[in-house]
Amino acid sequence: MNTFGTGTIDRPVTRDPQKQDPAMNPTVTDMPAPMNSGAIESRQNRNLEMQLIPEALARAHMHERLQEAESERRAHRLAAARRMQRRAERASLRARRALAMAVMQ
C-alpha cells in the first residue's frame, strides 16, 4: 500500500512514468516557459540562500567578536592612559615640592 500521498514535481509518488497521472503531476515541460524558469530560478535562489545561512551567521558572529575585541582594546588603552596621567600628575607635584623646598632654603 502506498502511503506517500500525491507527491510533488520534484519528488513524484513513483518513478515509473506509466504509473503517474499526468493531470496530478504536471511535468516541467508542460508549464509555460516564463513560469517554469522563474520557479526553478526561485527554488535555486532559495536553496543557495539556505546553504549560505551558516556562512552568514558565522560572518556576523566574527564581526561581533571583532567589535568586542576592539572595544576591549579601547578600554585597556583608556585605563593605561589614565594611569599614566595620574603618574605624571604625581611626578609634577613632587617636582613642585622639590622646587619649593629648594627656593625656601
DABEL-V644670 format. One record per helix or strand. SS is the DSSP state (A for helix, B for strand). FROM is the first residue (numbers start at 1). LEN is the number of residues. If there is no record, write none. Layout:
<<SS;FROM;LEN> <SS;FROM;LEN>>
This chain:
<<B;7;1> <B;12;1> <A;28;3> <A;33;72>>
